[in-house]
């Protein structure tokens, strides 16, 4: 029987071993970060890479470049998962390898979600939880993966399931006194209300979350809460309050060096400018954001911003350009397998823009329906009244 002293020594040696593996992996990982994604799979994974430390280092570094290049981040995380699966099971305790694979799956799910690939994200988060469930002592990891799946279910408009996830996670994390994840459960509940168009309740949830975060060291979550509050205030017609919340979020994301999140905040600010009639400012912002989202591989965001851009162009009388952008958006919806219900409407919009006397109103009407259909799959499209 192993004594507690011997067990501590075994654990200490394992931690020391993995730290050394990570140190040895860093130069190799630097090379992989600069390589083409397809080159990762050209040959068999070297034996010396098949260590926990290597996979941890690669997974962490891949997550770190998500803001710059989602495609590269995804490829690296998938390679990390493949490497984890090739490690000799006799080299480490089973719980270490199980946690390693679960973590890689969770990162893959997060990246898919960032790209707008919701179904793929849900599959990955489910796999993360399935792996964690193999070890009783990884129950916290399992519920963390379930909480992540709750946000994916939200974006898939499966609100009842997302609400059930929020309830289960709140019960679990309350027992663990995990304040940070309890706050995340509150954000999920607020976003469910927000996506269900219950903006008054959503505002209450987001303001409560912001109040709770004042006494914590979690700037990222604080930025998310302010971003959501800004969106809700925009829908409530509270432009001043929206700008205050959005500027707070933008400042925090800037400090955290998260350019893609800064751009998502700028998207809402540009929408406020468009609604307030500042068409030139919104046009400049939407043009920049569309290029940025395309470069980052964020197809869904790029396509949606494209419709805002088309509206701004139409508002400025640049009707041919608005129609051209609409044509680009149709192809993006098709190639990225985005909202299939929207494609026929976009095609009809493209044709109507040839002759309509109200191009901006037509674009805004279709854009608003597409936004609403993301949260209400039963909504019926009605043509713009004469």
Long-range contacts (C-beta under 8 A, 24 or more apart in sequence): 14-92, 14-93, 14-96, 17-53, 18-51, 18-52, 18-53, 18-56, 19-53, 20-53, 21-51, 21-52, 21-53, 21-54, 22-53, 22-54, 22-56, 22-57, 23-53, 24-48, 24-53, 24-54, 25-49, 25-51, 25-53, 25-54, 25-57, 25-58, 26-57, 28-54, 29-54, 29-57, 29-58, 29-61, 32-58, 32-76, 32-79, 33-61, 33-65, 33-72, 33-76, 37-71, 37-72, 37-75, 37-76, 40-75, 40-76, 40-79, 41-79, 45-82, 45-83, 45-86, 49-83, 50-83, 50-86, 50-87, 50-88, 51-87, 51-91, 52-87, 52-92, 52-96, 52-97, 52-100, 54-83, 55-80, 55-83, 55-84, 55-87, 55-100, 55-104, 56-100, 56-103, 58-83, 59-103, 59-104, 59-107, 62-107, 63-107, 63-110, 66-110, 66-111, 66-114, 66-260, 67-257, 67-258, 67-259, 67-260, 67-261, 67-296, 68-259, 68-296, 69-296, 69-297, 70-111, 70-114, 70-115, 70-296, 70-297, 70-298, 71-297, 73-111, 74-108, 74-111, 74-112, 74-115, 77-104, 77-107, 77-108, 77-111, 78-108, 80-104, 80-107, 81-105, 81-108, 94-134, 94-135, 95-135, 95-137, 95-138, 98-131, 98-132, 98-134, 98-135, 98-138, 99-132, 99-135, 99-138, 99-141, 101-131, 102-128, 102-129, 102-131, 102-132, 102-138, 102-141, 102-142, 102-145, 103-128, 103-141, 105-131, 105-145, 106-144, 106-145, 106-148, 109-145, 109-148, 109-149, 109-152, 110-148, 113-151, 113-152, 113-155, 114-260, 114-298, 115-297, 115-298, 115-299, 115-300, 116-298, 116-299, 116-300, 116-301, 116-336, 116-338, 118-152, 118-155, 118-156, 119-156, 121-152, 122-149, 122-152, 122-153, 122-156, 125-149, 125-152, 139-172, 140-176, 140-178, 143-168, 143-169, 143-172, 143-173, 144-181, 147-181, 147-184, 147-185, 147-188, 150-188, 151-188, 151-191, 154-188, 154-191, 154-192, 154-195, 155-374, 157-195, 157-374, 157-375, 157-376, 157-377, 159-192, 159-195, 159-196, 162-188, 162-192, 163-189, 163-192, 166-192, 179-212, 179-216, 180-216, 180-218, 180-221, 183-209, 183-212, 183-213, 183-216, 183-218, 183-221, 184-221, 186-212, 187-221, 187-224, 187-225, 187-228, 190-225, 190-228, 191-228, 194-228, 194-231, 194-232, 195-374, 195-375, 196-375, 197-235, 197-372, 197-375, 197-376, 199-232, 199-235, 199-236, 200-236, 202-228, 202-232, 203-229, 203-232, 203-233, 203-236, 206-232, 219-252, 219-255, 219-256, 220-252, 220-256, 220-258, 222-252, 223-248, 223-249, 223-252, 223-253, 223-256, 223-261, 224-249, 226-252, 227-261, 227-264, 227-265, 227-268, 230-265, 230-268, 231-268, 234-268, 234-271, 234-272, 234-275, 239-272, 239-275, 239-276, 242-268, 242-272, 243-269, 243-272, 246-272, 259-292, 260-292, 260-293, 260-296, 260-298, 263-289, 263-292, 263-293, 264-301, 267-301, 267-305, 267-308, 270-308, 271-308, 274-308, 274-311, 274-312, 274-315, 279-312, 279-315, 279-316, 280-316, 282-308, 282-312, 283-309, 283-312, 283-313, 283-316, 286-312, 299-332, 299-335, 299-336, 299-338, 300-336, 300-338, 302-332, 303-329, 303-332, 303-333, 303-336, 303-338, 304-367, 304-370, 304-371, 306-332, 307-363, 307-366, 307-367, 307-370, 308-367, 310-363, 311-360, 311-363, 311-364, 311-367, 314-353, 314-359, 314-360, 314-363, 315-360, 319-353, 319-359, 322-353, 322-359, 322-363, 323-350, 323-353, 323-354, 326-350, 326-353, 326-363, 339-370, 339-373, 339-374, 341-373, 342-366, 342-370, 342-373, 345-369, 345-370, 345-381, 358-384
